[in-house]
Amino acid sequence: MWNASLESLVKRNVRGFGLIFRSTRPTTSDKPSSIWFFPDVDLIGIESCFSHKPPVLNYFDAEEVVEPFLWEQVSRFISEID
């Protein structure tokens, strides 16, 4: 199972404020080391950082995203890596 801790509630970066969850232990090539959420800016990003691949960002237009949709995507993403 993939375990993560909340790294930062308000992490400032180029996209604004967001949530960053980072793995609590070293990850293998098939497990992401972090997931980033940016629900309060124009784009919502979910980042998968694999040891053998560059970061991959999947974006959703925030105007088209309702909260249940976001959490459905997050739940599906996490279930795929568990």
N, C-alpha and C positions, 0 to 999 in steps of 0.2 A: 504494500500500500504506500502511496505517496503522501508523506506528511509535510506540512508546511506551517510556518509561523507568520504572523502578520509583522512584516518588517517595518512598515511605516504607514501611518494613517494619512499623513499629508506630506507626501514626497514631492518636492517641487522639481519640475523638469520642463523641457520645451513644450510639452503638451498641457502643462498646468498641474493641478493637484490630482492625486490619485491614491490608490491602495497598491501596495506591493507585498505579495506573499512570496516567501523564499523557502526553499527546502531546508529542513532542519538537519539533514545529513547529506553526505556526498551523493550525487546522483550518477546513475549509469547513463549510457548513451540513449536509452529509450525513455528516460524520465526527464521532464523539464526541471530546471533549477529555480525558475521563478515564474510567477503569473502576475501580470500588471493589469489593474482595472482603472479606468479613467471615466467614471460615470458622470462627472460634473463638467465636462468640457465637450467640445464639438464632436469628438470621436471617442469611442470606447475601444480600448486596445486590450487584447489578451496576448501576452507574449510567452512563447515557449522557447527556452534556451536549452538546446541540446549540446552535449559536449562535442559532437562530431559535425554539427551544423551551425551556420550563422543564425542569429535570432530571427524568428518568424513572427510577424505581427499580423493579426487578423483584426480589421477595423469594421465597426458598424457606425452608420450615421446616427448620432444621438437623437436627432429629431424623429427618426423612424423607430427608435427603440423604446419600448415600454418596459418597466421593471421586470414583469414576469418573463418577457423574452430574454432579457439579459441573464437572469438567473437560470433560465433553461439552457442557454448557451454555456454558462459557467459550469453547471451541473454535468452537462454532456461532456464538456472538455475534461473535467476532473475524472469522470467515470471512465473515459478512454485511457487515462494514464494510470489508473489504479491497478 
